[in-house]
C-alpha cells in the first residue's frame, strides 16, 4: 500500500528535523537545525511562534504545557515557551566543539535518549548516544556517525535506533521502568536494498515503525518483524523524520531538508525543506514527557 504526502507548510528548512506533537498545546514543534530555529505550528500548518537560538538545537522533550527540554550543542536546557528563558539541566559534550546533538526521543519511562554527531561535513564516527533520566546521564553507545531512528515500542520494552550510514535499523530490549537497555542490540531491518538511508523514525499505536528515508523520497512503515508494510511517498528527496499528531493522532507530519542539494535538484524540488502531511488510518502514540 502506497500513499503520497502533501505539502502543509513551505518552511524552506535547510535541515528540518525533530518533529514532536504537543497534545496539551495542539501544536507541532520542529527544528531547522542548520538555522538554529524552533517552530511551533498548528495542525493546519499555521506558524504560531518561532525561536532563534545562538547554538544548534536538534530535539525537544515535553515537560508540561509551558516548558520543553532542548537538546543543544552543550547539553540539556529547560526552555520556557512563554518567556524564552533557558536554564541549564545537564551538560553533554559541552567541551567538544566538533559535535552537536541530533535525533533524540523520550522513552515511555520518561528517559530522554539523546544522540550526538560530527557537526562537520566529514560525518566522522565521533558521536554517542546518551540516556538521561531523573538527573542521571548514562552513555549507551559511542563511535557513532549519525544517530537516528530513536523510538520505542508502545509498552517501552523495545528501543529502535540506527547509525544512518550502516543502513541497518537495530533494536534492543529495554526496562520499561527506566528506559535502559537490558539486552544485546540485534538487527531489526536491513534497508541496504531499499531507498535512501534510514533517518528519523516513530512507532505507532500498533507497534509498527515508520522510518523516514534520507535521499529516498519516502517514509516506510515496518511491521514488528521488520518487514515493509507500506510506503508513504514524499515529493522531495531528503526526508528526515515523521511524527503523529492532530486531535486523534492520525495525522502524520513529515519534516524534510534542502541542504546539500545541487542547483538542479533545488529547481526540481522547489518545496524541499517543507513540512509535509498525510492522514492515516492508524493513530500514533502521545509523546512521553521527560522525567527531570
N, C-alpha and C positions, 0 to 999 in steps of 0.2 A: 504494500500500500504506500503510495507516494502522494504528498500534498505540497503546495507551494506557499511560502510565507509572503506577506505583503509588507510594503514599507509603511511604518507607522510615523516615524519622525526622521527627517533628513538631517541628522545630527552631525554629519561630516566628521566623525571621530577619527583621529589618527589611529588610536588603539582603544576602541570601545571594549569594555570588559566589566566583570564583576557584578552582573545584574542580580538584585535581590528584591523581592516584593515585600513591602512593609504593610501587613494587613491592617495594623492599627491606624495607619495614615492613608491607606488605599493609594499608595504611591510606589512606583518602581524607582529604585536607586541604581545608578550605574555610573561608571567612570570612563573618562578618556585619560588613560594612564599617561600617555605622552604629553598631554596638555595639562596634567596635574589638576584635573577638574572632576567634580562630582555633580551629577544631575539628579533631580527629583522630578518625575513626570507622572501624570495620571494615566489610567488605563486607556484613555482616548488619545494619548500622545502629547498632551499639553505640558510644557515645561513649567513646573510650579516654582522651582528655585534651582540655583546652581551656585557652587562654591569653588573658588580658585585657591589652591594651596601653594606653598613655597617649597614643597618637596613632592616626590612621587607618592601617590596613594593608589592602591590597586584593588582593595577589597574592604568590605564593611561587614560588621556583625551588629545585630539589633540588641539594644539593651531595653529600651522602652519607647514610647511614642515620641519622646523628645531627644533621645540620646542614641548615638551609634558608637561603636568602637571601630576605628580605622586602622588598617594595616598599612603603615607608611614606611618610608625609607629607613627610619631609625627605630621603628618598633610600633607597639600598640598605643593608640591615643584615644581617649574619650572625647567625643565631639558633640557639642550641644547644637542641635539643629536650629534652635531659636536665636541664639546669640553668636554662633560661630566660634565659641570658645573651645580651646583644646587643653586637655590635661594628660600628661604622660602616665601610662599604666605600666608598661614593661618594655625595656629595650630589646631589640632584635637586630643583631648585626649593625648596630649604630656606628661602630668604628670601622666598618668595611664600606668604603666608597665605591667598590666595584660591583656591589649587588643592590638589588631592590626587591621589594615584595612583588608577588604575583598571585596567581589563583589561590583562594582560601575559602573555607566554608565552616560553619558551625555544625558540630555533631549534635544529635538529639539530646545528649547529656549536658549540653552547654559548653563543651570543649571547642575551642577555635583551632582548626588546623590551618597553619599559615605556611605558604611556600615562598622561597626566595630564589633569585636567579641572577645571572650576569646581566648587568644593565647595558653592556656594550653590544656591538654587532657580532662579536665572535661567538656569543652564547656558550661560553666555556662551562664545563660541569663544576661550577663552584657554588651552586645553590644548595639549599637544605629544605627540609620540611619540619615544622615545629608543631607542638601540641601545647596549647595554653588553657589552663582551667583553674579557677579559684586562686590566682596568684602564683601558680607554678608553671614554669616553662620547661618543656622537655623536647630534646632533639629526637626526631623519629628517623630521619634519613639525611644523608649528606652526599656530596658528589653528584648533585643533580644539575641538569642543564636547564630544562624548562618545566617546572612542576605545573601540572594541570589536572583537570577532571576530578578534583576533590569533591566527593559526595558520599552519601551514606544511605544504607537501606532504611526503610521506614521504622524498623524496630531497633535501629542503632547497633546491630550485631555485625554489620559488614561495612567496611570502608573501601572506596574505589579511588584510584589515583593513576596518573600516568606521568612519565618523563617523556614529553612530546616527541623528541627525535627518535625514540625507540619504536614508535608506532605500536606499543603494547599497553593496553589498559590492564592494570593489576588490581587485585582485591586481597583483603586481609580481614580476618575475624577481629572484632573489637568488643571490648567490655561495654555493654550498653549503659552502665552507670558512670563510666569515666571517659569513654571515647578513646581509650588507649588500646593499641594493638595487643592481641593475646595469642597470635599465631604467626605463621610464616606467610609472606606475600606469595601469591600464586597468580597464574595468568587467568584473566577474565576474558579478554578478547584480543586476538592478534589482528590488527587492522591494516597490516602492511600491504594487503592485496586490495584495499578499499580506496576511497577517495580522500586525498589530503592527509593531514596529520591530526591526531586527537587533541582537541583543545578543551575548553571548559565543559562541564557536564552537570546534570542534575538528575535526581531519581524521583519518579512519580509515585502516586499512592498505591500502585500495583507492584512496585518494586522494580520497574523497568528503568534502565539508564538511558538518558538522552545525551548524546555527545556531539558537540559542535566540531566541524571538520575545517581546520585552517587550510586554505587552498583547495577545499573540496566542495564549496558552494552548497553545503547541506548540514542538517542535523540528523543523526542516525539514532533510532531507538533500538536499544539492545535488550533482549529478554534476559531474565536472571541467569540463563545458561550461557550468555554471551552472544547468542545468535542474533541476526538482524531481523527485527520485527517490522519496521517501516522506516521510510526516509522522508524528511521534510526538505524540499528544495528551497534554497535561498538565492536570490538573483544577484549576488555578489560572491566573490571567491573566498575572502578571508573572514570566515565565520568563527566567532570567538567563544560565545557562551550562551546557553539558554536559561530561562528562569520562568517558573509558573507564577501566574498572578491573576488579577481580576477578582471580582466578588466571589466567584465559585472556583477559583484556581484552575480554570480550564483554558486560560489564555496563556500561550507560550510567547514570551518576549525573547528576542534574539539579538545580541549585540554583534557588531562587525567592525572591521578595521580597513583603513585605506593606506596605512604605512607600507613602504617598500614597493608599492605598485608603480609600474612604468607609466609614462605619459599615455601610451597606447591603451594600457589597462584602465587607467583612470577615465579615459574617454569612453571606454566601453562600459565601465562600471560607475556611472555618474553618482550613484547613491551609495557607493562604498563608504563604510563608516556610519551608515544609518542604523536606526533601531527598527527591527522587523517584528512582525507579529503573526500568529496563526491561532485560530480557535480549534480546540481539540475535544475529543470525546472522553478523555480521561483526565481527572484532576491531578494536580501536583500535590505537594506537601507544604504546609506552612513552614517558613524559615524558623529554625530553632533560635532561641535567644541565648546570648552568651552568659556564662557564669563567671562573674568577676571575682 
